[in-house]
Amino acid sequence: MNPYLTVKQEYAGSSLLPLSGGDEPPTMMIPPQPMEGLHDTGPPPFLTKTFDMVDDPMTNHIVSWSRGGFSFIVWDPYSFSANLLPRYFKHNNFSSFVRQLNTYVSGLIPS
């Protein structure tokens, strides 16, 4: 074995230790930490897709936010069903979209 060659050996979960020579202290390895918010759940996909569809300025002639920005208006229901729904969802049924939307907003609108 070459006496001038420094060999380092790794131990699972420990620091790197030099096996021969060297006056340097062992280097501590910091174990990887999970990213913050990695397992946080976001909004449901239906709401995310609906927001993206309404928020796209290229679709304002079909669907857009109301003046106050708290609701949206479907200006062209035919084009909404024929063009936008299939792009974001697995269907083109306007009634199904409204039914799904009502499951999220039923408790938000005062009677």
TIMI-316100 format. One record per residue: x, y, z of N, C-alpha, C in turn; residue in three letters. Coordinates in steps of 0.1 Angstrom, whole numbers, plus 5000, padded with zeros to 4 digits. Example, Ala and Ser with C-alpha at 12.3 -4.5 7.8 and 13.67 -1.06 7.14 Angstrom:
BEGIN
513249435078512349555078513249675078ALA
512849785071513749895071512950005079SER
This chain:
BEGIN
500849885000500050005000500950125000MET
500550234992501350354991501050435004ASN
502150475012502050545024501650695022PRO
501850745009501450885006500050905001TYR
499350795000497950804995497050805007LEU
496150905008495150915018493850845013THR
493450755021492150685018491150715028VAL
489950755023488850785032487850675031LYS
487250635042486250535042484950595048GLN
483850565041482550615046481850505054GLU
481250545065480450465073479050515072TYR
478050425070476650475069476250555081ALA
475750675079475250755089476350825098GLY
477650815094478650875102479450965093SER
480551025099481451115092482451035083SER
483151115075484151055067485451055076LEU
486050935077487250925085488450895077LEU
489550965078490750935071491450805078PRO
491850715069492450595075493950605077LEU
494650695070496050705072496450855071SER
497350895079497951025079496951135080GLY
497351265078496351375078496151425092GLY
496251555094495951615107494651685108ASP
493851665097492551735096491451655104GLU
490551725111489551655119488551595109PRO
487851485113486851425105485751525101PRO
485251515088484251595083482851535086THR
481951615093480651555096479751575084MET
479051475081478051475070476751505076MET
476051605071474651645076473751555068ILE
472851485074471851395067470951485059PRO
470451445048469451525040468151545048PRO
467651665047466351705053465251715043GLN
464051675047462951695037462651835035PRO
462251865022461952005018460652055026MET
460652175030459552235037458352235028GLU
457252195032455952195024455852095014GLY
456851995014456751895003455551805004LEU
455051785015453851695017452551775019HIS
452651905018451451985020450551965008ASP
449251955011448251935000447852074995THR
447752084982447252204976445852204973GLY
445352304966443952294962443652184953PRO
442352134953441952024944442252054929PRO
442551954921442851984907441752054900PRO
440452024903439352094897439452244898PHE
439752284910439852434913441052494906LEU
442152424906443352474900443152484885THR
442552384879442352394864441352504861LYS
440252514869439252614867439952754868THR
440752774878441452904879442352934867PHE
443152834863443952854851443152884839ASP
442052824837441252844825440652994826MET
440153034837439553164838440553274838VAL
441753244844442753354845443553374833ASP
443453284823444153294810443553414802ASP
444353524799443853634792443453604777PRO
443953484772443653444759442153394758MET
441553364769440253304769439153404774THR
439553534775438653634781437353654773ASN
437353624760436153634751435253514754HIS
435753414761434853294764434553294778ILE
435553314787435253314802436253414808VAL
435853494817436653584824436253614838SER
437053684845436653724859435653834858TRP
434753844868433853954869434654084873SER
433954194872434654324875435254324889ARG
434554264899435054264913436154154915GLY
436254064905437253954906436953844916GLY
435653844921435353734931434553624924PHE
434153644912433453534904433853544890SER
433453444882433753454868432453434860PHE
432553474847431453474838431753394825ILE
430953304822431053234809430353314799VAL
431053374790430453464779429953384768TRP
430553274765430153184753430153044757ASP
428952994762428852854768429252754757PRO
428852774745429152674734430652654733TYR
431352764731432852764729433552714742SER
432952744753433552704766433452544766PHE
432352494763432152344763432952274752SER
432952334740433552274728435052284728ALA
435552394733437052424732437752414745ASN
437252484756438052494768437952374777LEU
436752324779436552204788437452084784LEU
437452044771438251934768439751954769PRO
440152084769441552114771442052094785ARG
441152114795441452114809440951994816TYR
439851934811439151824817438951704807PHE
438451594812438251474804436951474797LYS
436251584797434851594792434651724786HIS
433451744779433051874774431651904778ASN
431251854789429851864793429751984803ASN
429052094798428952214806428152184819PHE
427152104819426352074831427152004841SER
428051914837428951844846429951934853SER
430452034845431252134851430552214861PHE
429352264858428552344868428252254880VAL
427952134879427652044890428852034899ARG
430052014893431251994900431552124907GLN
431352234900431652374906430752394918LEU
429552354917428552374929428952294941ASN
429752184940430152114952431152194960THR
431852294953432852374960432352504965TYR
431352554958430852694962429552694969VAL
428952574972427652564978427652634992SER
428652624999428752685013429252825013GLY
429652875001430253005001429353124998LEU
428253094992427253194988426153204998ILE
425953315004424853325014423553315008PRO
422553265015421253245010420453375010SER
